[in-house]
Amino acid sequence: MMGPAHSLSGAAAWLGVGAAAAATGHTMPWPVVLVGALICAGAALAPDLDHKAATISRAFGPVSRSLCEIVDKLSYAVYKGTRKPGDPRRSGGHRTLTHTWLWAVLIGAGTSALAITGGRWAVLAILFVHMVLAIEGLLWRAARGSSSDILVWLLAATSAWILAGVLDKPGNGSDWLFTAPGQEYLWLGLPIVLGALVHDIGDALTVSGCPILWPIPVGRKRWYPIGPPKAMRFRAGSWVELKVLMPAFMLLGGVGCAAALNVI
C-alpha cells in the first residue's frame, strides 16, 4: 500500500482498539484515543524505513535518509543469513526484516521501555517522531514537497508538547491500562506494535505479499510472502486502494472513535 492508506488504516485500527477497550471496561480517556490514533497512523509508515523512496525515509531529512541506508543493509544481511533454499535471491532489504511480527514487537517494546525510563523528554521525542509521520501520512497533499518540511516539524513539535501536557494531567491517560507506579506511558508501545502489524497486513494484500511470519518457516521458505489468493490482491496505489480501502478505513475509524468515546 501507499503511505496515506497505511496511515489511515493505522488510525482506524487504534480507534477499533478503543472501541474494544470500552466494551471490556477499560475505556480510554479521550487524550489516549486521540494520541494513540495519531501514533498508530505514524507507526503504520515506519516499516518502510528500508525503502529510500518511502515517506519515513524522507521525513527527517539527512537523518532519516542515513537511517534508511543502515536499516536496508541490516535487513538485507538478515535476509541473506536466514534464507532457506526456497527463498529467492534479492539485491536489497525492502519488505524483509522490518515487515515482520518480530520487528513490530521489538520496536513496540523498545518504545515502551524508553517511555518509562527516559522521562518527559523521551515521551516528547516519541510523540514528535510519530506526529511528523502522522502529518505526512494523513495530510499528504499539504505536506508534499521538501519546502514544507520545516512547517511539518514545527507543527509536530507543537502538537507533541501540547498533547504531552494534556496526558500528564490526572485522569487523562498517562497511566491508562498500566496503573502501577512508574508505569506511566508504558502503553505508548501498543499503538506502535499495532501500526507496524497493520502496515504488514496491508502490504500482504498487494501482489508481492509480506513475510509477516518470519522467522517461522513455511515449507521451503523462511521469508514466505503471506497474502490472500493472487486473484484477490491488488497493486499499490491502484483504484482498489484509493476508491475502496481508504473510504472504508475512514468509515471504520469514525465508527470506532464514536464507540471508543461511548457516543454509540
GUMAR-506081 format. One record per residue: residue in one letter; residue number from 1; x, y, z of N, C-alpha, C in turn. Coordinates in nm, 2 decimals. Example, Ala and Ser with C-alpha at 12.3 -4.5 7.8 and 13.67 -1.06 7.14 Angstrom:
[a,1,[1.32,-0.57,0.78],[1.23,-0.45,0.78],[1.32,-0.33,0.78]]
[s,2,[1.28,-0.22,0.71],[1.37,-0.11,0.71],[1.29,0.00,0.79]]
***
This chain:
[m,1,[0.08,-0.12,0.00],[0.00,0.00,0.00],[0.09,0.13,0.00]]
[m,2,[0.02,0.24,-0.04],[0.09,0.37,-0.03],[0.08,0.43,0.11]]
[g,3,[0.16,0.53,0.14],[0.16,0.59,0.27],[0.03,0.64,0.32]]
[p,4,[-0.05,0.71,0.25],[-0.18,0.76,0.30],[-0.27,0.65,0.35]]
[a,5,[-0.28,0.54,0.27],[-0.37,0.42,0.31],[-0.31,0.36,0.43]]
[h,6,[-0.18,0.35,0.44],[-0.12,0.29,0.56],[-0.15,0.37,0.69]]
[s,7,[-0.14,0.50,0.68],[-0.17,0.59,0.79],[-0.32,0.58,0.83]]
[l,8,[-0.41,0.58,0.73],[-0.55,0.57,0.76],[-0.58,0.44,0.83]]
[s,9,[-0.52,0.33,0.78],[-0.55,0.20,0.84],[-0.50,0.19,0.98]]
[g,10,[-0.38,0.26,1.01],[-0.33,0.26,1.14],[-0.42,0.33,1.24]]
[a,11,[-0.47,0.45,1.20],[-0.56,0.53,1.28],[-0.69,0.45,1.31]]
[a,12,[-0.74,0.39,1.20],[-0.87,0.32,1.22],[-0.85,0.20,1.31]]
[a,13,[-0.73,0.13,1.30],[-0.71,0.02,1.39],[-0.71,0.06,1.53]]
[w,14,[-0.64,0.17,1.57],[-0.63,0.21,1.71],[-0.77,0.25,1.76]]
[l,15,[-0.85,0.32,1.67],[-0.99,0.35,1.71],[-1.07,0.23,1.73]]
[g,16,[-1.04,0.12,1.66],[-1.11,0.00,1.68],[-1.07,-0.06,1.81]]
[v,17,[-0.94,-0.05,1.85],[-0.90,-0.10,1.98],[-0.97,-0.02,2.09]]
[g,18,[-0.98,0.11,2.07],[-1.05,0.19,2.16],[-1.20,0.15,2.18]]
[a,19,[-1.26,0.11,2.08],[-1.40,0.06,2.09],[-1.40,-0.07,2.17]]
[a,20,[-1.30,-0.16,2.14],[-1.30,-0.29,2.21],[-1.27,-0.27,2.36]]
[a,21,[-1.18,-0.17,2.39],[-1.14,-0.14,2.52],[-1.26,-0.09,2.60]]
[a,22,[-1.34,0.00,2.54],[-1.46,0.05,2.60],[-1.56,-0.06,2.63]]
[a,23,[-1.57,-0.16,2.54],[-1.67,-0.27,2.55],[-1.63,-0.36,2.67]]
[t,24,[-1.50,-0.37,2.70],[-1.45,-0.46,2.80],[-1.42,-0.39,2.93]]
[g,25,[-1.46,-0.26,2.94],[-1.45,-0.19,3.07],[-1.32,-0.12,3.09]]
[h,26,[-1.23,-0.11,2.99],[-1.10,-0.04,3.00],[-1.11,0.09,2.91]]
[t,27,[-1.21,0.17,2.93],[-1.24,0.28,2.84],[-1.12,0.37,2.84]]
[m,28,[-1.08,0.42,2.72],[-0.97,0.51,2.70],[-1.01,0.65,2.73]]
[p,29,[-0.94,0.73,2.81],[-0.97,0.87,2.81],[-0.95,0.93,2.67]]
[w,30,[-1.02,1.04,2.64],[-1.02,1.09,2.51],[-0.88,1.13,2.46]]
[p,31,[-0.78,1.17,2.55],[-0.65,1.20,2.50],[-0.58,1.07,2.45]]
[v,32,[-0.61,0.96,2.52],[-0.55,0.83,2.47],[-0.60,0.79,2.34]]
[v,33,[-0.73,0.81,2.32],[-0.79,0.78,2.19],[-0.72,0.87,2.08]]
[l,34,[-0.71,1.00,2.10],[-0.65,1.09,2.00],[-0.50,1.06,1.98]]
[v,35,[-0.42,1.06,2.09],[-0.28,1.04,2.08],[-0.25,0.90,2.02]]
[g,36,[-0.32,0.80,2.07],[-0.30,0.66,2.02],[-0.32,0.65,1.87]]
[a,37,[-0.43,0.72,1.82],[-0.46,0.71,1.68],[-0.36,0.78,1.60]]
[l,38,[-0.31,0.89,1.65],[-0.20,0.96,1.57],[-0.07,0.89,1.57]]
[i,39,[-0.03,0.83,1.69],[0.09,0.75,1.69],[0.08,0.63,1.60]]
[c,40,[-0.04,0.56,1.60],[-0.06,0.44,1.52],[-0.06,0.48,1.37]]
[a,41,[-0.11,0.59,1.34],[-0.11,0.64,1.20],[0.04,0.66,1.15]]
[g,42,[0.12,0.72,1.24],[0.26,0.74,1.21],[0.34,0.61,1.21]]
[a,43,[0.31,0.52,1.31],[0.38,0.39,1.31],[0.35,0.31,1.20]]
[a,44,[0.23,0.33,1.13],[0.20,0.24,1.02],[0.28,0.28,0.90]]
[l,45,[0.36,0.38,0.90],[0.46,0.41,0.79],[0.60,0.36,0.82]]
[a,46,[0.62,0.33,0.95],[0.76,0.30,0.99],[0.82,0.18,0.93]]
[p,47,[0.75,0.07,0.90],[0.82,-0.04,0.84],[0.89,-0.01,0.71]]
[d,48,[0.85,0.09,0.64],[0.91,0.12,0.51],[1.04,0.20,0.52]]
[l,49,[1.10,0.20,0.64],[1.23,0.27,0.66],[1.34,0.19,0.58]]
[d,50,[1.30,0.08,0.53],[1.40,0.00,0.45],[1.39,0.04,0.30]]
[h,51,[1.32,0.15,0.27],[1.30,0.19,0.13],[1.33,0.34,0.11]]
[k,52,[1.42,0.37,0.03],[1.47,0.51,0.03],[1.37,0.61,-0.03]]
[a,53,[1.27,0.56,-0.10],[1.16,0.65,-0.16],[1.04,0.66,-0.07]]
[a,54,[1.04,0.59,0.05],[0.93,0.59,0.14],[0.91,0.72,0.21]]
[t,55,[0.79,0.75,0.26],[0.77,0.88,0.33],[0.86,0.89,0.45]]
[i,56,[0.87,0.78,0.53],[0.95,0.79,0.65],[1.10,0.81,0.62]]
[s,57,[1.15,0.77,0.51],[1.29,0.78,0.48],[1.32,0.93,0.43]]
[r,58,[1.22,1.00,0.40],[1.24,1.14,0.36],[1.19,1.24,0.47]]
[a,59,[1.12,1.19,0.57],[1.05,1.28,0.66],[1.14,1.36,0.75]]
[f,60,[1.26,1.31,0.78],[1.35,1.38,0.87],[1.49,1.42,0.81]]
[g,61,[1.48,1.44,0.68],[1.60,1.49,0.60],[1.71,1.39,0.60]]
[p,62,[1.84,1.44,0.62],[1.96,1.36,0.61],[1.96,1.25,0.72]]
[v,63,[1.89,1.28,0.84],[1.89,1.18,0.95],[1.82,1.05,0.90]]
[s,64,[1.69,1.07,0.85],[1.62,0.95,0.81],[1.67,0.89,0.69]]
[r,65,[1.73,0.96,0.60],[1.79,0.90,0.48],[1.91,0.81,0.52]]
[s,66,[1.99,0.86,0.61],[2.11,0.78,0.66],[2.06,0.65,0.73]]
[l,67,[1.95,0.67,0.82],[1.90,0.56,0.89],[1.84,0.46,0.80]]
[c,68,[1.78,0.51,0.69],[1.72,0.42,0.59],[1.83,0.33,0.53]]
[e,69,[1.94,0.38,0.49],[2.05,0.31,0.44],[2.10,0.20,0.53]]
[i,70,[2.11,0.23,0.66],[2.15,0.14,0.76],[2.05,0.02,0.78]]
[v,71,[1.92,0.06,0.79],[1.82,-0.04,0.80],[1.81,-0.13,0.68]]
[d,72,[1.82,-0.07,0.56],[1.82,-0.15,0.44],[1.93,-0.26,0.44]]
[k,73,[2.05,-0.21,0.47],[2.17,-0.30,0.47],[2.15,-0.41,0.58]]
[l,74,[2.10,-0.37,0.70],[2.08,-0.47,0.81],[1.97,-0.57,0.76]]
[s,75,[1.87,-0.52,0.70],[1.76,-0.61,0.66],[1.81,-0.71,0.55]]
[y,76,[1.89,-0.66,0.46],[1.94,-0.75,0.36],[2.04,-0.85,0.42]]
[a,77,[2.12,-0.81,0.51],[2.21,-0.90,0.58],[2.14,-1.01,0.65]]
[v,78,[2.03,-0.98,0.72],[1.95,-1.07,0.79],[1.88,-1.17,0.69]]
[y,79,[1.83,-1.11,0.58],[1.77,-1.20,0.48],[1.87,-1.30,0.43]]
[k,80,[1.99,-1.26,0.39],[2.09,-1.35,0.33],[2.13,-1.45,0.44]]
[g,81,[2.14,-1.41,0.56],[2.18,-1.50,0.66],[2.08,-1.60,0.71]]
[t,82,[1.95,-1.58,0.68],[1.85,-1.67,0.73],[1.76,-1.73,0.62]]
[r,83,[1.79,-1.70,0.50],[1.70,-1.75,0.39],[1.72,-1.90,0.38]]
[k,84,[1.61,-1.97,0.34],[1.61,-2.11,0.31],[1.62,-2.13,0.16]]
[p,85,[1.64,-2.26,0.11],[1.65,-2.28,-0.03],[1.54,-2.23,-0.12]]
[g,86,[1.42,-2.23,-0.06],[1.30,-2.18,-0.14],[1.29,-2.03,-0.15]]
[d,87,[1.36,-1.96,-0.07],[1.35,-1.81,-0.07],[1.44,-1.76,-0.19]]
[p,88,[1.38,-1.66,-0.27],[1.45,-1.61,-0.39],[1.57,-1.53,-0.35]]
[r,89,[1.67,-1.52,-0.44],[1.78,-1.42,-0.42],[1.72,-1.28,-0.44]]
[r,90,[1.78,-1.18,-0.37],[1.74,-1.05,-0.39],[1.86,-0.95,-0.37]]
[s,91,[1.84,-0.83,-0.41],[1.95,-0.73,-0.40],[1.93,-0.63,-0.30]]
[g,92,[1.82,-0.63,-0.23],[1.80,-0.52,-0.12],[1.72,-0.58,-0.01]]
[g,93,[1.70,-0.50,0.09],[1.63,-0.55,0.21],[1.48,-0.50,0.23]]
[h,94,[1.43,-0.44,0.12],[1.29,-0.39,0.13],[1.19,-0.51,0.15]]
[r,95,[1.09,-0.49,0.24],[0.99,-0.59,0.27],[1.05,-0.72,0.32]]
[t,96,[1.15,-0.70,0.41],[1.20,-0.82,0.48],[1.20,-0.80,0.63]]
[l,97,[1.31,-0.77,0.70],[1.31,-0.77,0.84],[1.21,-0.67,0.90]]
[t,98,[1.19,-0.55,0.85],[1.10,-0.45,0.91],[0.95,-0.48,0.89]]
[h,99,[0.93,-0.58,0.81],[0.79,-0.62,0.77],[0.75,-0.75,0.84]]
[t,100,[0.80,-0.78,0.96],[0.77,-0.90,1.03],[0.71,-0.87,1.17]]
[w,101,[0.64,-0.97,1.22],[0.58,-0.95,1.35],[0.69,-0.93,1.46]]
[l,102,[0.80,-1.00,1.44],[0.91,-0.98,1.55],[0.96,-0.84,1.55]]
[w,103,[0.98,-0.78,1.44],[1.03,-0.64,1.44],[0.92,-0.55,1.50]]
[a,104,[0.79,-0.57,1.47],[0.69,-0.49,1.53],[0.69,-0.50,1.69]]
[v,105,[0.71,-0.62,1.74],[0.71,-0.64,1.88],[0.83,-0.58,1.95]]
[l,106,[0.95,-0.59,1.88],[1.07,-0.54,1.94],[1.07,-0.39,1.94]]
[i,107,[1.02,-0.33,1.83],[1.01,-0.18,1.83],[0.91,-0.13,1.93]]
[g,108,[0.80,-0.19,1.94],[0.70,-0.15,2.04],[0.75,-0.17,2.18]]
[a,109,[0.82,-0.28,2.21],[0.87,-0.30,2.35],[0.98,-0.20,2.38]]
[g,110,[1.07,-0.17,2.28],[1.17,-0.07,2.30],[1.11,0.07,2.32]]
[t,111,[1.01,0.10,2.25],[0.94,0.23,2.28],[0.89,0.24,2.42]]
[s,112,[0.82,0.14,2.46],[0.76,0.14,2.60],[0.87,0.15,2.70]]
[a,113,[0.98,0.08,2.68],[1.09,0.09,2.78],[1.15,0.23,2.78]]
[l,114,[1.17,0.29,2.66],[1.22,0.42,2.65],[1.12,0.52,2.72]]
[a,115,[0.99,0.50,2.70],[0.90,0.59,2.76],[0.90,0.59,2.91]]
[i,116,[0.92,0.48,2.98],[0.91,0.47,3.12],[1.04,0.49,3.19]]
[t,117,[1.15,0.49,3.11],[1.28,0.51,3.17],[1.34,0.65,3.13]]
[g,118,[1.30,0.70,3.02],[1.36,0.82,2.97],[1.30,0.95,3.01]]
[g,119,[1.18,0.94,3.09],[1.12,1.06,3.14],[1.05,1.14,3.03]]
[r,120,[1.02,1.27,3.06],[0.93,1.35,2.98],[0.99,1.37,2.84]]
[w,121,[1.13,1.39,2.83],[1.19,1.42,2.71],[1.18,1.30,2.61]]
[a,122,[1.19,1.18,2.67],[1.17,1.06,2.59],[1.03,1.06,2.53]]
[v,123,[0.93,1.08,2.61],[0.79,1.08,2.57],[0.77,1.19,2.46]]
[l,124,[0.83,1.31,2.48],[0.82,1.41,2.38],[0.88,1.37,2.25]]
[a,125,[1.00,1.30,2.25],[1.06,1.26,2.13],[0.98,1.15,2.06]]
[i,126,[0.92,1.06,2.13],[0.83,0.96,2.07],[0.71,1.02,2.00]]
[l,127,[0.65,1.12,2.07],[0.54,1.19,2.02],[0.58,1.27,1.89]]
[f,128,[0.69,1.34,1.90],[0.73,1.42,1.79],[0.75,1.34,1.66]]
[v,129,[0.83,1.23,1.67],[0.85,1.15,1.56],[0.73,1.10,1.49]]
[h,130,[0.63,1.05,1.58],[0.51,0.99,1.52],[0.41,1.10,1.48]]
[m,131,[0.42,1.22,1.54],[0.33,1.33,1.49],[0.38,1.37,1.35]]
[v,132,[0.51,1.38,1.32],[0.56,1.41,1.19],[0.51,1.31,1.09]]
[l,133,[0.52,1.18,1.12],[0.48,1.07,1.03],[0.33,1.08,1.01]]
[a,134,[0.25,1.10,1.12],[0.11,1.11,1.10],[0.07,1.23,1.01]]
[i,135,[0.13,1.34,1.03],[0.10,1.45,0.94],[0.14,1.42,0.79]]
[e,136,[0.26,1.36,0.77],[0.30,1.33,0.64],[0.21,1.23,0.58]]
[g,137,[0.15,1.13,0.66],[0.07,1.03,0.60],[-0.08,1.07,0.58]]
[l,138,[-0.14,1.14,0.69],[-0.28,1.17,0.68],[-0.30,1.30,0.60]]
[l,139,[-0.21,1.39,0.60],[-0.22,1.52,0.53],[-0.12,1.53,0.41]]
[w,140,[-0.11,1.42,0.34],[-0.01,1.40,0.24],[-0.01,1.51,0.13]]
[r,141,[-0.12,1.56,0.10],[-0.13,1.67,-0.01],[-0.07,1.80,0.04]]
[a,142,[-0.10,1.83,0.17],[-0.05,1.96,0.22],[0.10,1.95,0.26]]
[a,143,[0.14,1.83,0.30],[0.28,1.81,0.34],[0.38,1.77,0.23]]
[r,144,[0.33,1.76,0.11],[0.41,1.72,0.00],[0.51,1.83,-0.04]]
[g,145,[0.64,1.78,-0.06],[0.74,1.87,-0.11],[0.84,1.91,0.01]]
[s,146,[0.96,1.92,-0.03],[1.06,1.95,0.08],[1.05,2.09,0.14]]
[s,147,[0.98,2.18,0.07],[0.97,2.32,0.13],[0.88,2.32,0.25]]
[s,148,[0.80,2.21,0.27],[0.70,2.21,0.38],[0.76,2.14,0.50]]
[d,149,[0.88,2.08,0.49],[0.94,2.00,0.60],[0.94,2.08,0.73]]
[i,150,[1.00,2.20,0.73],[1.01,2.28,0.85],[0.87,2.30,0.91]]
[l,151,[0.77,2.33,0.83],[0.64,2.36,0.88],[0.58,2.23,0.95]]
[v,152,[0.61,2.12,0.89],[0.56,1.99,0.94],[0.63,1.96,1.08]]
[w,153,[0.76,1.99,1.08],[0.83,1.96,1.21],[0.78,2.06,1.32]]
[l,154,[0.76,2.18,1.28],[0.71,2.28,1.38],[0.57,2.24,1.43]]
[l,155,[0.49,2.20,1.34],[0.35,2.16,1.38],[0.36,2.03,1.47]]
[a,156,[0.45,1.94,1.43],[0.46,1.82,1.51],[0.52,1.84,1.65]]
[a,157,[0.62,1.93,1.66],[0.68,1.97,1.79],[0.57,2.03,1.88]]
[t,158,[0.50,2.13,1.82],[0.39,2.20,1.90],[0.29,2.10,1.94]]
[s,159,[0.24,2.01,1.85],[0.14,1.91,1.89],[0.19,1.82,2.00]]
[a,160,[0.32,1.77,1.99],[0.37,1.68,2.08],[0.38,1.75,2.22]]
[w,161,[0.42,1.87,2.23],[0.43,1.95,2.35],[0.29,1.96,2.42]]
[i,162,[0.19,2.00,2.34],[0.05,2.02,2.39],[-0.01,1.89,2.44]]
[l,163,[0.01,1.78,2.35],[-0.05,1.65,2.39],[0.01,1.59,2.51]]
[a,164,[0.14,1.61,2.52],[0.21,1.55,2.64],[0.16,1.62,2.77]]
[g,165,[0.14,1.76,2.76],[0.08,1.83,2.87],[-0.06,1.79,2.91]]
[v,166,[-0.14,1.76,2.80],[-0.27,1.71,2.83],[-0.27,1.57,2.90]]
[l,167,[-0.19,1.48,2.85],[-0.18,1.35,2.90],[-0.13,1.35,3.04]]
[d,168,[-0.04,1.44,3.08],[0.02,1.45,3.21],[-0.09,1.48,3.32]]
[k,169,[-0.20,1.54,3.28],[-0.29,1.58,3.38],[-0.36,1.45,3.44]]
[p,170,[-0.39,1.45,3.57],[-0.46,1.34,3.63],[-0.59,1.29,3.56]]
[g,171,[-0.60,1.17,3.53],[-0.72,1.11,3.47],[-0.72,1.12,3.32]]
[n,172,[-0.62,1.18,3.26],[-0.61,1.20,3.11],[-0.54,1.09,3.04]]
[g,173,[-0.49,0.99,3.11],[-0.44,0.87,3.04],[-0.30,0.84,3.04]]
[s,174,[-0.21,0.91,3.11],[-0.07,0.87,3.11],[-0.05,0.73,3.17]]
[d,175,[-0.14,0.69,3.26],[-0.13,0.56,3.32],[-0.25,0.47,3.28]]
[w,176,[-0.30,0.50,3.15],[-0.41,0.41,3.10],[-0.36,0.27,3.09]]
[l,177,[-0.44,0.17,3.13],[-0.42,0.03,3.12],[-0.31,-0.02,3.22]]
[f,178,[-0.20,0.05,3.23],[-0.09,0.01,3.33],[-0.08,0.12,3.44]]
[t,179,[-0.13,0.08,3.56],[-0.16,0.18,3.66],[-0.06,0.17,3.78]]
[a,180,[0.03,0.08,3.78],[0.13,0.07,3.88],[0.23,0.19,3.88]]
[p,181,[0.28,0.23,4.00],[0.37,0.35,4.00],[0.49,0.32,3.91]]
[g,182,[0.53,0.42,3.83],[0.64,0.40,3.74],[0.61,0.35,3.60]]
[q,183,[0.48,0.31,3.58],[0.44,0.26,3.45],[0.37,0.36,3.36]]
[e,184,[0.38,0.49,3.40],[0.31,0.59,3.31],[0.38,0.58,3.17]]
[y,185,[0.29,0.59,3.07],[0.33,0.59,2.93],[0.38,0.45,2.88]]
[l,186,[0.37,0.35,2.97],[0.40,0.22,2.92],[0.32,0.17,2.80]]
[w,187,[0.20,0.23,2.79],[0.11,0.19,2.68],[0.15,0.25,2.55]]
[l,188,[0.24,0.34,2.54],[0.28,0.40,2.42],[0.33,0.30,2.31]]
[g,189,[0.39,0.19,2.36],[0.44,0.09,2.27],[0.32,0.01,2.19]]
[l,190,[0.20,0.02,2.25],[0.09,-0.06,2.19],[0.05,-0.01,2.05]]
[p,191,[0.03,0.12,2.04],[-0.01,0.17,1.90],[0.10,0.15,1.80]]
[i,192,[0.23,0.15,1.85],[0.34,0.13,1.76],[0.35,-0.01,1.71]]
[v,193,[0.33,-0.11,1.80],[0.32,-0.25,1.75],[0.20,-0.27,1.66]]
[l,194,[0.09,-0.21,1.69],[-0.03,-0.22,1.61],[-0.01,-0.16,1.47]]
[g,195,[0.05,-0.04,1.47],[0.07,0.03,1.34],[0.16,-0.05,1.25]]
[a,196,[0.26,-0.11,1.31],[0.36,-0.19,1.22],[0.28,-0.31,1.17]]
[l,197,[0.21,-0.38,1.25],[0.13,-0.50,1.21],[0.03,-0.47,1.10]]
[v,198,[-0.04,-0.36,1.12],[-0.14,-0.31,1.02],[-0.07,-0.28,0.89]]
[h,199,[0.04,-0.22,0.89],[0.12,-0.20,0.77],[0.15,-0.33,0.70]]
[d,200,[0.20,-0.43,0.78],[0.23,-0.56,0.72],[0.11,-0.62,0.66]]
[i,201,[0.00,-0.62,0.73],[-0.12,-0.68,0.67],[-0.16,-0.61,0.54]]
[g,202,[-0.15,-0.48,0.54],[-0.18,-0.40,0.42],[-0.10,-0.44,0.31]]
[d,203,[0.03,-0.46,0.33],[0.12,-0.50,0.22],[0.10,-0.64,0.18]]
[a,204,[0.05,-0.72,0.27],[0.02,-0.86,0.24],[-0.10,-0.87,0.14]]
[l,205,[-0.18,-0.77,0.13],[-0.29,-0.77,0.03],[-0.25,-0.73,-0.11]]
[t,206,[-0.12,-0.68,-0.12],[-0.08,-0.64,-0.25],[-0.01,-0.76,-0.33]]
[v,207,[0.03,-0.74,-0.45],[0.07,-0.85,-0.53],[0.19,-0.92,-0.48]]
[s,208,[0.28,-0.85,-0.41],[0.41,-0.91,-0.36],[0.39,-0.99,-0.23]]
[g,209,[0.28,-0.97,-0.15],[0.27,-1.03,-0.03],[0.36,-0.97,0.08]]
[c,210,[0.37,-1.03,0.20],[0.45,-0.98,0.30],[0.50,-1.09,0.39]]
[p,211,[0.63,-1.10,0.43],[0.68,-1.21,0.51],[0.65,-1.19,0.66]]
[i,212,[0.53,-1.17,0.70],[0.49,-1.13,0.84],[0.54,-1.24,0.94]]
[l,213,[0.54,-1.36,0.90],[0.56,-1.47,1.00],[0.71,-1.49,1.03]]
[w,214,[0.80,-1.43,0.96],[0.95,-1.46,0.98],[0.98,-1.44,1.13]]
[p,215,[1.06,-1.52,1.20],[1.14,-1.63,1.14],[1.08,-1.77,1.13]]
[i,216,[0.95,-1.77,1.14],[0.88,-1.90,1.14],[0.88,-1.95,0.99]]
[p,217,[0.93,-2.07,0.96],[0.94,-2.11,0.82],[0.81,-2.17,0.78]]
[v,218,[0.78,-2.16,0.65],[0.66,-2.22,0.58],[0.72,-2.30,0.46]]
[g,219,[0.71,-2.43,0.48],[0.76,-2.51,0.37],[0.91,-2.49,0.35]]
[r,220,[0.96,-2.46,0.23],[1.10,-2.44,0.20],[1.14,-2.30,0.21]]
[k,221,[1.05,-2.21,0.26],[1.08,-2.07,0.27],[1.07,-2.02,0.42]]
[r,222,[1.17,-1.94,0.45],[1.16,-1.87,0.58],[1.10,-1.74,0.57]]
[w,223,[1.11,-1.68,0.45],[1.05,-1.55,0.42],[0.93,-1.56,0.33]]
[y,224,[0.84,-1.64,0.38],[0.72,-1.67,0.29],[0.63,-1.55,0.28]]
[p,225,[0.60,-1.51,0.16],[0.51,-1.39,0.14],[0.37,-1.41,0.17]]
[i,226,[0.32,-1.39,0.29],[0.18,-1.42,0.33],[0.09,-1.32,0.25]]
[g,227,[-0.03,-1.38,0.21],[-0.12,-1.30,0.14],[-0.24,-1.38,0.10]]
[p,228,[-0.35,-1.31,0.05],[-0.47,-1.39,0.01],[-0.44,-1.45,-0.13]]
[p,229,[-0.53,-1.53,-0.18],[-0.52,-1.58,-0.32],[-0.48,-1.47,-0.42]]
[k,230,[-0.40,-1.49,-0.51],[-0.35,-1.39,-0.60],[-0.46,-1.31,-0.67]]
[a,231,[-0.57,-1.38,-0.70],[-0.68,-1.31,-0.77],[-0.74,-1.20,-0.68]]
[m,232,[-0.72,-1.20,-0.55],[-0.77,-1.11,-0.46],[-0.67,-0.99,-0.43]]
[r,233,[-0.55,-1.00,-0.48],[-0.45,-0.90,-0.45],[-0.46,-0.78,-0.55]]
[f,234,[-0.40,-0.67,-0.51],[-0.40,-0.55,-0.59],[-0.27,-0.49,-0.59]]
[r,235,[-0.24,-0.40,-0.68],[-0.12,-0.32,-0.69],[-0.13,-0.20,-0.60]]
[a,236,[-0.02,-0.16,-0.54],[-0.01,-0.04,-0.45],[-0.05,0.08,-0.53]]
[g,237,[-0.14,0.16,-0.48],[-0.18,0.28,-0.55],[-0.29,0.26,-0.65]]
[s,238,[-0.34,0.14,-0.66],[-0.45,0.11,-0.76],[-0.58,0.16,-0.71]]
[w,239,[-0.69,0.15,-0.80],[-0.82,0.21,-0.76],[-0.88,0.13,-0.64]]
[v,240,[-0.84,0.01,-0.62],[-0.89,-0.07,-0.50],[-0.85,0.00,-0.37]]
[e,241,[-0.73,0.04,-0.37],[-0.67,0.11,-0.25],[-0.74,0.25,-0.23]]
[l,242,[-0.74,0.33,-0.34],[-0.79,0.46,-0.34],[-0.94,0.48,-0.33]]
[k,243,[-1.01,0.39,-0.40],[-1.16,0.41,-0.40],[-1.24,0.32,-0.31]]
[v,244,[-1.17,0.21,-0.26],[-1.24,0.12,-0.18],[-1.19,0.12,-0.03]]
[l,245,[-1.06,0.09,-0.02],[-1.00,0.07,0.11],[-0.99,0.20,0.19]]
[m,246,[-0.94,0.31,0.13],[-0.93,0.43,0.20],[-1.06,0.49,0.26]]
[p,247,[-1.17,0.49,0.17],[-1.30,0.53,0.23],[-1.35,0.43,0.34]]
[a,248,[-1.32,0.30,0.32],[-1.36,0.21,0.43],[-1.28,0.23,0.56]]
[f,249,[-1.15,0.27,0.55],[-1.08,0.30,0.67],[-1.14,0.42,0.74]]
[m,250,[-1.18,0.52,0.66],[-1.24,0.64,0.72],[-1.37,0.61,0.79]]
[l,251,[-1.45,0.53,0.73],[-1.58,0.49,0.79],[-1.56,0.41,0.91]]
[l,252,[-1.47,0.31,0.91],[-1.45,0.22,1.02],[-1.39,0.30,1.14]]
[g,253,[-1.30,0.40,1.10],[-1.23,0.48,1.20],[-1.34,0.57,1.27]]
[g,254,[-1.43,0.63,1.20],[-1.53,0.71,1.26],[-1.62,0.63,1.35]]
[v,255,[-1.66,0.51,1.31],[-1.74,0.43,1.40],[-1.67,0.39,1.52]]
[g,256,[-1.54,0.35,1.50],[-1.46,0.31,1.62],[-1.44,0.42,1.72]]
[c,257,[-1.42,0.54,1.66],[-1.40,0.66,1.75],[-1.53,0.68,1.83]]
[a,258,[-1.64,0.68,1.77],[-1.77,0.70,1.84],[-1.79,0.60,1.95]]
[a,259,[-1.75,0.47,1.92],[-1.77,0.36,2.02],[-1.67,0.38,2.13]]
[a,260,[-1.54,0.42,2.10],[-1.44,0.44,2.20],[-1.47,0.55,2.30]]
[l,261,[-1.54,0.65,2.25],[-1.58,0.76,2.34],[-1.72,0.74,2.39]]
[n,262,[-1.78,0.62,2.38],[-1.91,0.59,2.43],[-2.02,0.68,2.37]]
[v,263,[-2.00,0.73,2.25],[-2.11,0.81,2.18],[-2.22,0.72,2.13]]
[i,264,[-2.17,0.60,2.09],[-2.27,0.50,2.04],[-2.25,0.37,2.12]]
***
